[in-house]
Amino acid sequence: MNRLFRNAHRILALAIGLGVIAGMLLLYVAQPALISRLDLKIYDALLTQRAAAAPRSIAQDLVVIIDIDEASLAAYGQWPWPRYRMADLIDALERHRVAAIGIDILFSEADRASPVEMRAALERDRGLDIGFRGLPAQLYDYDRGFAETLAQAPVVLGMYGRLDNPLPASSTEAPPSDSGIRVIAIGHSDDPPFAAQLPALLGIRQPCAPLRGAAPTGFVNIAPDWDGIVRQAPLLMRRGEVIHPSLALRTLMRALEVENVIVETGVDGLLAVRVGDYRVPVSTDGMMHIPFPGPRKTYVYVSAHDVLTGALPPGALEGRIAFVGTSAPGLLDIRATPLDPIYPGVEIHAAALDAILSQNATRLPFWTPFLQCLGILFTGLVAAAAFGMARPRVYLPLALCLVAAVILGARFLYLQGTFVSPLYIVLTIVAQGACLLFLRFWQEEKQKLVLKNAFSHYVSPEIVKRITRSSGDLLAGEERELSILFTDIRGFTAISERLTPQQIVALLNRYFTPMTALVRESSGTVDKFIGDALMAFWNAPLDVPNHAIHAVSTALAMQETLSGMNAALQAEFGVTLTIGAGIHTGTAYVGNMGSSDTVNYTLIGDNVNIASRLEGLCAQYGVPVIVSEAVKAQCGANFAFRFLDTLRVKGRQHPVSIYQPLISG
């Protein structure tokens, strides 16, 4: 009888084990959203380990970022600069003998400061016909002068491609004959044609007409994943039959003086892109996974002011590939990467170029699905045999050994540059153990319950379902409408230079304590402290009615509270503080984010960047609080607002109107 029971148990264990394997294979094919999210987090954790273990590459020092920073704006005026100054910057870089220059700035509109544009505007708007005497031709039309400079320098201009809605007809809409690159396909290029696998552009925002054709272009698009984090970037995209390269790829082509690229193709699409002697593994649709080597400022930053004034020593930039971008508050193109949630967009192009030059772009080989399925089958059979037939005391050690072997194997492969996710194989081991251990537990309890005639009342399946459902909610985030507040102490760098570190800590503690209390008292959530800056939001994790009103009230209360504190701060620390606050209301992704072992409840999204930019504009407009039009609309008559300006925020199609809240209702 016991032998019969054991044989039946082993047959049932094998059947359940095979069922688990089949279920996991189907799950791998389906790629459900929740598991895909976990997969991305595993990728981030492995990338973090790889970045920590990798030495600094030679290519990291070959790439340099020419930064239009606060010092540059202070010296030469607010953005946008006149095109003749950009021409001066290009001339200065060429004198430094840089190999190539990629400009991560869209010059899609004519320079309105140009005399020719000013004359046309005055004649159109006021009926005035004015003339300019004694101006050289290049200073009469800034765009034409800039175009002449571009034509003589190894420059690549940025353009923007739309993947969703076509761009409206305008002078910046590229004609069908706009210049792409010549691509040579080798391999299975006709089964199917590789170009059909590339992202299709519905419209292109090119440089304005005077600049178009003066220099080659590369698209500045990147491809954040569903969570807003950038892990990959397209190298090639198509519009009709024309194939366009990314800014990083086109800049490298300019540096190498090559006119075409080679793509290696397979039956499903692309395998790799080759430019010169460099080979870049890509996904079937031309996406390159970027192995970010560190957080922001990993690459060399050089102030545009230093370039323009000749402050750099001779040879400082010789032979380097330069990307021109900006890090000034209000202009910063913020992105999130696995290693840094506040990462300048221009540095993503630098990281992509670094990966090409270093030949260390992350590989996701075409045989990955086969290896994943083989791993699920092998570990599933081993786990089924062990859990179904061995003694209970070997279950946990064996499971831990299997899981450790899979994770260490995935880590080893990723350190070599190949990503094979261990998630589904680990889930197979866990599922086998859970199912077969439950089977053993159930069978043992069945014997006891048969004797007691109470088996059917022993385990409640609803409890397990409820726990599983709750666990899923804890792991997943959500998109919510939030009111987001950023505050920052003005001139804190100068203040900190006059105080000791102990005094700075004491001062910040004195300042943050009442400020965070105001946020919490108004049902807000304090997200984080960034030096002397405070970030908070309303309407998550719990619903907060009238959250925009709460945010504005809190910002005004902070100003009033700080005014009352300043006398004591002056007496104790010899300083008085002033703060600026920016508030924006919009949709953001909020939830637990971070690495596999450290998470933080926070939010990401383009609307977070807008709130940060509004705070950075307070000093420029000389006001303590700036809110967006979305905040004003939700506040209604609770406050009086003073209109400040209408701005076009980089990366957004529609302009943003900004206001100063004046009176609490």
ChimeraX attribute file (.defattr): number of C-alpha atoms within 10 A of each C-alpha:
attribute: neighborCount
match mode: 1-to-1
recipient: residues
	/A:1	6
	/A:2	7
	/A:3	8
	/A:4	9
	/A:5	10
	/A:6	12
	/A:7	13
	/A:8	12
	/A:9	17
	/A:10	17
	/A:11	14
	/A:12	15
	/A:13	23
	/A:14	19
	/A:15	13
	/A:16	18
	/A:17	26
	/A:18	17
	/A:19	14
	/A:20	23
	/A:21	25
	/A:22	16
	/A:23	14
	/A:24	21
	/A:25	20
	/A:26	12
	/A:27	13
	/A:28	19
	/A:29	11
	/A:30	9
	/A:31	14
	/A:32	10
	/A:33	11
	/A:34	12
	/A:35	15
	/A:36	13
	/A:37	18
	/A:38	15
	/A:39	17
	/A:40	20
	/A:41	17
	/A:42	18
	/A:43	22
	/A:44	21
	/A:45	19
	/A:46	24
	/A:47	26
	/A:48	18
	/A:49	13
	/A:50	21
	/A:51	18
	/A:52	12
	/A:53	11
	/A:54	11
	/A:55	9
	/A:56	13
	/A:57	13
	/A:58	11
	/A:59	20
	/A:60	19
	/A:61	14
	/A:62	20
	/A:63	24
	/A:64	22
	/A:65	26
	/A:66	26
	/A:67	24
	/A:68	21
	/A:69	20
	/A:70	18
	/A:71	15
	/A:72	20
	/A:73	16
	/A:74	10
	/A:75	9
	/A:76	13
	/A:77	12
	/A:78	12
	/A:79	13
	/A:80	13
	/A:81	13
	/A:82	18
	/A:83	23
	/A:84	21
	/A:85	14
	/A:86	18
	/A:87	19
	/A:88	15
	/A:89	20
	/A:90	25
	/A:91	18
	/A:92	17
	/A:93	24
	/A:94	19
	/A:95	14
	/A:96	20
	/A:97	19
	/A:98	22
	/A:99	23
	/A:100	25
	/A:101	29
	/A:102	30
	/A:103	26
	/A:104	24
	/A:105	18
	/A:106	18
	/A:107	22
	/A:108	20
	/A:109	16
	/A:110	20
	/A:111	20
	/A:112	18
	/A:113	15
	/A:114	20
	/A:115	18
	/A:116	18
	/A:117	17
	/A:118	15
	/A:119	17
	/A:120	17
	/A:121	15
	/A:122	13
	/A:123	13
	/A:124	11
	/A:125	8
	/A:126	9
	/A:127	10
	/A:128	12
	/A:129	11
	/A:130	12
	/A:131	8
	/A:132	9
	/A:133	6
	/A:134	7
	/A:135	10
	/A:136	9
	/A:137	10
	/A:138	16
	/A:139	17
	/A:140	17
	/A:141	23
	/A:142	26
	/A:143	27
	/A:144	21
	/A:145	19
	/A:146	23
	/A:147	21
	/A:148	17
	/A:149	22
	/A:150	22
	/A:151	14
	/A:152	13
	/A:153	20
	/A:154	23
	/A:155	26
	/A:156	26
	/A:157	28
	/A:158	26
	/A:159	25
	/A:160	22
	/A:161	24
	/A:162	14
	/A:163	16
	/A:164	10
	/A:165	9
	/A:166	13
	/A:167	17
	/A:168	11
	/A:169	9
	/A:170	10
	/A:171	15
	/A:172	21
	/A:173	20
	/A:174	21
	/A:175	11
	/A:176	12
	/A:177	10
	/A:178	17
	/A:179	15
	/A:180	19
	/A:181	18
	/A:182	13
	/A:183	19
	/A:184	13
	/A:185	18
	/A:186	14
	/A:187	15
	/A:188	16
	/A:189	19
	/A:190	14
	/A:191	12
	/A:192	14
	/A:193	17
	/A:194	25
	/A:195	24
	/A:196	14
	/A:197	17
	/A:198	22
	/A:199	18
	/A:200	19
	/A:201	20
	/A:202	15
	/A:203	22
	/A:204	22
	/A:205	22
	/A:206	26
	/A:207	26
	/A:208	20
	/A:209	19
	/A:210	17
	/A:211	22
	/A:212	19
	/A:213	16
	/A:214	21
	/A:215	20
	/A:216	22
	/A:217	28
	/A:218	28
	/A:219	27
	/A:220	24
	/A:221	21
	/A:222	19
	/A:223	14
	/A:224	15
	/A:225	12
	/A:226	11
	/A:227	19
	/A:228	18
	/A:229	20
	/A:230	23
	/A:231	25
	/A:232	23
	/A:233	22
	/A:234	23
	/A:235	26
	/A:236	25
	/A:237	26
	/A:238	19
	/A:239	21
	/A:240	13
	/A:241	12
	/A:242	17
	/A:243	20
	/A:244	24
	/A:245	22
	/A:246	24
	/A:247	31
	/A:248	31
	/A:249	24
	/A:250	33
	/A:251	29
	/A:252	24
	/A:253	19
	/A:254	20
	/A:255	18
	/A:256	14
	/A:257	13
	/A:258	12
	/A:259	13
	/A:260	16
	/A:261	18
	/A:262	16
	/A:263	25
	/A:264	21
	/A:265	22
	/A:266	20
	/A:267	15
	/A:268	17
	/A:269	26
	/A:270	28
	/A:271	24
	/A:272	20
	/A:273	25
	/A:274	17
	/A:275	19
	/A:276	14
	/A:277	7
	/A:278	12
	/A:279	18
	/A:280	25
	/A:281	24
	/A:282	27
	/A:283	21
	/A:284	21
	/A:285	20
	/A:286	25
	/A:287	25
	/A:288	27
	/A:289	23
	/A:290	24
	/A:291	23
	/A:292	28
	/A:293	23
	/A:294	20
	/A:295	18
	/A:296	17
	/A:297	11
	/A:298	15
	/A:299	20
	/A:300	16
	/A:301	19
	/A:302	18
	/A:303	20
	/A:304	25
	/A:305	22
	/A:306	15
	/A:307	22
	/A:308	18
	/A:309	10
	/A:310	13
	/A:311	10
	/A:312	15
	/A:313	10
	/A:314	11
	/A:315	12
	/A:316	11
	/A:317	22
	/A:318	15
	/A:319	15
	/A:320	21
	/A:321	26
	/A:322	26
	/A:323	27
	/A:324	23
	/A:325	23
	/A:326	26
	/A:327	20
	/A:328	18
	/A:329	15
	/A:330	21
	/A:331	18
	/A:332	22
	/A:333	23
	/A:334	21
	/A:335	23
	/A:336	21
	/A:337	23
	/A:338	23
	/A:339	22
	/A:340	15
	/A:341	18
	/A:342	16
	/A:343	21
	/A:344	21
	/A:345	22
	/A:346	27
	/A:347	28
	/A:348	24
	/A:349	26
	/A:350	27
	/A:351	23
	/A:352	25
	/A:353	25
	/A:354	26
	/A:355	23
	/A:356	24
	/A:357	21
	/A:358	15
	/A:359	15
	/A:360	19
	/A:361	25
	/A:362	24
	/A:363	24
	/A:364	21
	/A:365	16
	/A:366	15
	/A:367	9
	/A:368	15
	/A:369	14
	/A:370	10
	/A:371	13
	/A:372	19
	/A:373	18
	/A:374	14
	/A:375	18
	/A:376	25
	/A:377	20
	/A:378	15
	/A:379	20
	/A:380	28
	/A:381	20
	/A:382	17
	/A:383	24
	/A:384	28
	/A:385	17
	/A:386	19
	/A:387	29
	/A:388	26
	/A:389	17
	/A:390	11
	/A:391	9
	/A:392	12
	/A:393	8
	/A:394	11
	/A:395	16
	/A:396	12
	/A:397	10
	/A:398	17
	/A:399	20
	/A:400	13
	/A:401	11
	/A:402	19
	/A:403	21
	/A:404	13
	/A:405	14
	/A:406	20
	/A:407	20
	/A:408	13
	/A:409	15
	/A:410	19
	/A:411	23
	/A:412	16
	/A:413	16
	/A:414	21
	/A:415	19
	/A:416	13
	/A:417	18
	/A:418	18
	/A:419	21
	/A:420	22
	/A:421	23
	/A:422	22
	/A:423	22
	/A:424	20
	/A:425	27
	/A:426	22
	/A:427	16
	/A:428	28
	/A:429	27
	/A:430	18
	/A:431	20
	/A:432	30
	/A:433	23
	/A:434	13
	/A:435	19
	/A:436	25
	/A:437	17
	/A:438	12
	/A:439	18
	/A:440	17
	/A:441	11
	/A:442	16
	/A:443	13
	/A:444	11
	/A:445	16
	/A:446	17
	/A:447	12
	/A:448	13
	/A:449	16
	/A:450	11
	/A:451	10
	/A:452	9
	/A:453	11
	/A:454	12
	/A:455	15
	/A:456	10
	/A:457	8
	/A:458	11
	/A:459	11
	/A:460	9
	/A:461	8
	/A:462	9
	/A:463	10
	/A:464	11
	/A:465	11
	/A:466	11
	/A:467	10
	/A:468	11
	/A:469	11
	/A:470	11
	/A:471	11
	/A:472	12
	/A:473	11
	/A:474	10
	/A:475	13
	/A:476	15
	/A:477	19
	/A:478	14
	/A:479	15
	/A:480	16
	/A:481	17
	/A:482	25
	/A:483	30
	/A:484	33
	/A:485	30
	/A:486	26
	/A:487	28
	/A:488	22
	/A:489	18
	/A:490	17
	/A:491	11
	/A:492	16
	/A:493	10
	/A:494	9
	/A:495	16
	/A:496	14
	/A:497	10
	/A:498	13
	/A:499	15
	/A:500	10
	/A:501	11
	/A:502	8
	/A:503	14
	/A:504	18
	/A:505	13
	/A:506	12
	/A:507	18
	/A:508	14
	/A:509	12
	/A:510	13
	/A:511	20
	/A:512	15
	/A:513	10
	/A:514	15
	/A:515	22
	/A:516	18
	/A:517	14
	/A:518	19
	/A:519	24
	/A:520	15
	/A:521	12
	/A:522	16
	/A:523	19
	/A:524	26
	/A:525	21
	/A:526	19
	/A:527	16
	/A:528	13
	/A:529	14
	/A:530	10
	/A:531	10
	/A:532	16
	/A:533	19
	/A:534	19
	/A:535	23
	/A:536	22
	/A:537	27
	/A:538	28
	/A:539	20
	/A:540	22
	/A:541	16
	/A:542	10
	/A:543	13
	/A:544	16
	/A:545	11
	/A:546	13
	/A:547	25
	/A:548	29
	/A:549	22
	/A:550	21
	/A:551	30
	/A:552	28
	/A:553	20
	/A:554	22
	/A:555	27
	/A:556	18
	/A:557	16
	/A:558	23
	/A:559	19
	/A:560	11
	/A:561	15
	/A:562	19
	/A:563	13
	/A:564	11
	/A:565	16
	/A:566	18
	/A:567	14
	/A:568	12
	/A:569	17
	/A:570	12
	/A:571	10
	/A:572	11
	/A:573	16
	/A:574	13
	/A:575	15
	/A:576	15
	/A:577	19
	/A:578	14
	/A:579	22
	/A:580	24
	/A:581	30
	/A:582	29
	/A:583	31
	/A:584	31
	/A:585	27
	/A:586	19
	/A:587	18
	/A:588	22
	/A:589	21
	/A:590	21
	/A:591	20
	/A:592	17
	/A:593	18
	/A:594	18
	/A:595	18
	/A:596	13
	/A:597	6
	/A:598	8
	/A:599	11
	/A:600	12
	/A:601	16
	/A:602	22
	/A:603	27
	/A:604	21
	/A:605	19
	/A:606	17
	/A:607	20
	/A:608	25
	/A:609	20
	/A:610	26
	/A:611	26
	/A:612	24
	/A:613	24
	/A:614	25
	/A:615	28
	/A:616	23
	/A:617	21
	/A:618	23
	/A:619	14
	/A:620	10
	/A:621	13
	/A:622	10
	/A:623	17
	/A:624	20
	/A:625	26
	/A:626	31
	/A:627	30
	/A:628	22
	/A:629	19
	/A:630	17
	/A:631	24
	/A:632	25
	/A:633	11
	/A:634	14
	/A:635	21
	/A:636	13
	/A:637	12
	/A:638	15
	/A:639	17
	/A:640	16
	/A:641	20
	/A:642	12
	/A:643	15
	/A:644	14
	/A:645	10
	/A:646	13
	/A:647	11
	/A:648	11
	/A:649	17
	/A:650	15
	/A:651	12
	/A:652	10
	/A:653	9
	/A:654	10
	/A:655	11
	/A:656	15
	/A:657	16
	/A:658	25
	/A:659	21
	/A:660	21
	/A:661	24
	/A:662	12
	/A:663	12
	/A:664	14
	/A:665	11
